[in-house]
């Protein structure tokens, strides 16, 4: 717990057999519950997660691959099935080890103190991360962040960062069934947050780039761009465009 609020960590995982164990073993002591959502990984992701001796861990496995956004929504829904308080923090840490567990308290704190409904990590606020981040990720991240900022009206500078915390009360208000299931998930969730008037803030986080391999492909970029457009139309009360490819 942080203060009087519970901290639940959702760990979406797909083909993370090499990294998931280290992610789970590094989970801070103040975390109350860890929900690993295996998005039908063809490798030993589930087995590696089960091998970690931690009673806080629960594993949910999709029967078919549905996308990272869908995995996170599954985690949110599972978290909401048990009682809790409005300022409980439903956090997201990827299963690939790119997110520093030392940043988790900083990410969760604005939610647990009631200062924010949704917290986004911002990798661009740390020089050490910028030095380690591939140039393509920097340029792409900034471009999508500017587009998302324009589409949603939210003061966001790192829209694609997946290190987040969502207040339980806010999660209960979100139309989780409408959230985009694929790589455009962060942008789509911000679009819903803008429509609901949620308080969104960013905090600096460190990104770790080591042996993990990005699963983002060129066709995902087209989908993300269309999801941003969908967020713009939703905010202005216009009917959404045809769903983009995942």
C-alpha positions as CSV (number, residue, x, y, z in Angstrom):
1,X,0.0,0.0,0.0
2,X,0.9,3.6,-0.4
3,X,-0.7,5.5,2.4
4,X,-4.2,4.1,2.7
5,X,-4.5,3.1,-1.0
6,X,-3.8,-0.3,-2.5
7,X,-1.4,-0.6,-5.4
8,X,-2.3,-3.2,-8.1
9,X,0.2,-3.8,-11.0
10,X,-1.0,-5.1,-14.3
11,X,1.8,-6.8,-16.3
12,X,0.8,-7.3,-20.0
13,X,3.0,-10.0,-21.5
14,X,3.5,-11.5,-24.9
15,X,6.6,-13.6,-25.7
16,X,8.4,-12.4,-22.6
17,X,9.7,-15.7,-21.2
18,X,13.2,-14.2,-21.0
19,X,12.2,-11.1,-19.1
20,X,9.0,-11.7,-17.1
21,X,10.7,-13.5,-14.2
22,X,13.1,-10.6,-13.5
23,X,10.2,-8.1,-13.8
24,X,8.2,-10.0,-11.2
25,X,11.1,-10.6,-8.8
26,X,11.8,-6.8,-8.8
27,X,8.2,-5.9,-7.8
28,X,8.4,-3.4,-4.9
29,X,7.2,-4.5,-1.5
30,X,4.4,-1.9,-1.3
31,X,2.6,-3.5,-4.2
32,X,-0.5,-5.4,-3.0
33,X,-1.3,-7.4,-6.1
34,X,0.3,-8.3,-9.4
35,X,-1.9,-9.3,-12.4
36,X,0.1,-10.9,-15.2
37,X,-2.0,-11.1,-18.4
38,X,-0.4,-13.4,-20.9
39,X,-1.7,-12.5,-24.3
40,X,-1.5,-16.1,-25.7
41,X,2.3,-16.2,-25.8
42,X,3.6,-19.1,-27.9
43,X,6.7,-19.4,-25.6
44,X,7.1,-20.2,-21.9
45,X,6.0,-16.8,-20.6
46,X,3.3,-18.3,-18.4
47,X,5.7,-20.9,-17.0
48,X,8.3,-18.3,-16.2
49,X,5.8,-16.2,-14.4
50,X,4.5,-19.2,-12.4
51,X,8.1,-20.0,-11.3
52,X,8.3,-16.8,-9.3
53,X,7.4,-17.6,-5.7
54,X,5.3,-14.6,-4.8
55,X,1.8,-14.9,-3.4
56,X,0.8,-11.5,-4.8
57,X,1.0,-12.8,-8.4
58,X,-2.1,-13.9,-10.3
59,X,-1.8,-15.1,-13.9
60,X,-4.6,-14.6,-16.5
61,X,-4.2,-16.1,-19.9
62,X,-6.0,-15.0,-23.0
63,X,-7.3,-17.9,-25.1
64,X,-6.2,-16.0,-28.3
65,X,-3.9,-13.2,-29.0
66,X,-5.8,-9.9,-28.7
67,X,-3.2,-7.1,-28.4
68,X,-1.4,-5.2,-25.6
69,X,-4.3,-2.9,-25.1
70,X,-6.7,-5.7,-24.6
71,X,-4.3,-7.4,-22.1
72,X,-4.2,-4.2,-20.0
73,X,-8.0,-3.9,-20.1
74,X,-8.3,-7.5,-18.9
75,X,-6.0,-6.6,-16.0
76,X,-8.1,-3.5,-15.2
77,X,-11.3,-5.6,-15.2
78,X,-9.8,-8.2,-13.0
79,X,-8.6,-5.6,-10.5
80,X,-12.1,-4.0,-10.4
81,X,-13.7,-7.4,-9.5
82,X,-12.4,-7.1,-6.0
83,X,-13.3,-4.4,-3.5
84,X,-11.2,-1.3,-3.0
85,X,-11.0,2.4,-2.6
86,X,-11.4,5.2,-5.2
87,X,-7.7,6.2,-4.9
88,X,-6.3,2.7,-5.3
89,X,-3.7,2.8,-8.1
90,X,-4.0,0.4,-11.0
91,X,-0.5,0.6,-12.5
92,X,0.9,-0.9,-15.7
93,X,4.4,-2.3,-16.0
94,X,5.4,-4.1,-19.2
95,X,6.7,-7.6,-19.0
96,X,9.8,-6.8,-21.1
97,X,11.8,-5.2,-18.3
98,X,11.9,-1.7,-19.9
99,X,10.3,0.0,-16.9
100,X,12.3,0.7,-13.7
101,X,10.5,-0.6,-10.6
102,X,12.2,2.2,-8.7
103,X,9.9,4.6,-10.5
104,X,6.7,2.8,-9.5
105,X,6.0,4.8,-6.3
106,X,6.5,8.1,-8.2
107,X,4.0,6.9,-10.9
108,X,1.4,5.8,-8.4
109,X,1.7,8.6,-5.9
110,X,-0.5,11.3,-7.7
111,X,-3.3,8.7,-7.8
112,X,-3.0,7.5,-4.2
113,X,-2.9,11.0,-2.9
114,X,-6.0,12.0,-4.9
115,X,-4.1,14.5,-7.0
116,X,-4.7,12.8,-10.4
117,X,-7.0,10.3,-12.0
118,X,-4.4,9.0,-14.6
119,X,-0.6,9.3,-14.5
120,X,1.7,8.8,-17.5
121,X,5.4,8.3,-17.3
122,X,7.5,10.7,-19.3
123,X,10.8,9.3,-20.6
124,X,11.8,12.6,-22.2
125,X,12.2,14.3,-18.9
126,X,15.4,12.3,-18.1
127,X,18.6,12.9,-19.9
128,X,20.0,9.4,-19.2
129,X,17.0,7.9,-20.9
130,X,17.3,10.2,-23.9
131,X,20.9,9.2,-24.3
132,X,20.0,5.5,-24.3
133,X,16.9,5.8,-26.4
134,X,17.2,5.0,-30.1
135,X,16.8,8.2,-32.2
136,X,13.9,6.7,-34.1
137,X,12.0,6.1,-30.9
138,X,12.6,9.7,-29.8
139,X,11.4,11.2,-33.0
140,X,8.4,8.9,-33.3
141,X,7.4,9.3,-29.7
142,X,7.6,13.1,-29.9
143,X,5.6,13.2,-33.1
144,X,2.8,11.0,-31.8
145,X,2.8,12.9,-28.5
146,X,2.3,16.2,-30.3
147,X,-0.5,14.7,-32.4
148,X,-2.2,13.2,-29.3
149,X,-1.8,16.5,-27.4
150,X,-3.6,18.3,-30.3
151,X,-6.3,15.6,-30.6
152,X,-7.1,15.4,-26.9
153,X,-6.3,18.8,-25.5
154,X,-4.3,17.1,-22.7
155,X,-0.9,18.4,-21.6
156,X,0.9,15.2,-22.7
157,X,4.5,15.0,-24.0
158,X,5.1,11.2,-23.9
159,X,1.9,9.7,-25.1
160,X,3.4,6.3,-26.0
161,X,5.0,5.6,-22.6
162,X,3.2,2.6,-21.1
163,X,4.3,3.2,-17.5
164,X,1.0,4.4,-16.0
165,X,-1.3,4.5,-13.0
166,X,-5.1,4.8,-13.1
167,X,-7.3,5.5,-10.2
168,X,-9.8,2.8,-9.4
169,X,-12.6,5.3,-9.5
170,X,-11.5,6.5,-13.0
171,X,-11.2,2.9,-14.3
172,X,-14.8,2.3,-13.2
173,X,-15.9,5.2,-15.3
174,X,-14.0,4.4,-18.5
175,X,-15.8,2.5,-21.3
176,X,-13.2,-0.3,-21.2
177,X,-15.0,-2.3,-23.8
178,X,-14.4,0.5,-26.3
179,X,-10.7,1.0,-25.7
180,X,-8.5,0.1,-28.7
181,X,-6.9,-3.3,-28.1
182,X,-3.7,-2.9,-30.1
183,X,-0.7,-0.6,-30.1
184,X,-2.8,2.5,-30.3
185,X,-4.1,1.8,-26.8
186,X,-2.3,4.6,-25.0
187,X,-3.6,7.3,-27.4
188,X,-7.1,5.9,-27.3
189,X,-7.2,5.8,-23.6
190,X,-6.1,9.4,-23.4
191,X,-8.9,10.2,-25.8
192,X,-11.5,8.7,-23.5
193,X,-9.8,10.4,-20.5
194,X,-10.2,13.8,-22.2
195,X,-13.9,13.2,-22.9
196,X,-14.5,12.2,-19.3
197,X,-12.5,15.2,-18.0
198,X,-10.1,13.1,-16.0
199,X,-7.1,14.8,-14.4
200,X,-4.0,13.6,-16.3
201,X,-0.4,14.3,-15.2
202,X,3.0,13.1,-16.2
203,X,6.0,12.2,-14.1
204,X,9.6,11.5,-15.1
205,X,10.5,7.8,-15.5
206,X,13.6,5.9,-16.7
207,X,13.4,3.6,-19.6
208,X,15.7,0.6,-19.7
209,X,17.0,-0.6,-23.1
210,X,18.9,-3.9,-23.0
211,X,18.2,-7.3,-24.6
212,X,14.5,-6.8,-25.3
213,X,13.2,-6.5,-28.8
214,X,10.5,-4.0,-29.8
215,X,7.4,-5.7,-31.2
216,X,6.3,-2.4,-32.9
217,X,6.1,-2.7,-36.7
218,X,5.6,-0.2,-39.5
219,X,1.9,-1.1,-40.0
220,X,1.3,-0.4,-36.3
221,X,2.3,3.3,-36.9
222,X,-0.5,3.7,-39.4
223,X,-2.9,2.2,-36.9
224,X,-1.7,4.6,-34.1
225,X,-2.1,7.6,-36.4
226,X,-5.7,6.6,-37.1
227,X,-6.4,6.0,-33.4
228,X,-5.2,9.6,-32.7
229,X,-7.7,10.8,-35.4
230,X,-10.4,8.8,-33.8
231,X,-9.6,10.5,-30.4
232,X,-9.9,13.9,-32.1
233,X,-13.3,13.0,-33.5
234,X,-14.6,11.6,-30.3
235,X,-13.6,14.7,-28.3
236,X,-15.6,16.8,-30.8
237,X,-18.6,14.5,-30.7
238,X,-18.2,13.2,-34.2
239,X,-18.8,9.6,-35.2
240,X,-15.6,7.5,-35.3
241,X,-13.9,6.5,-38.4
242,X,-13.6,2.8,-39.4
243,X,-11.3,1.0,-36.9
244,X,-7.7,1.1,-37.9
245,X,-5.6,-2.0,-38.4
246,X,-4.0,-3.4,-35.2
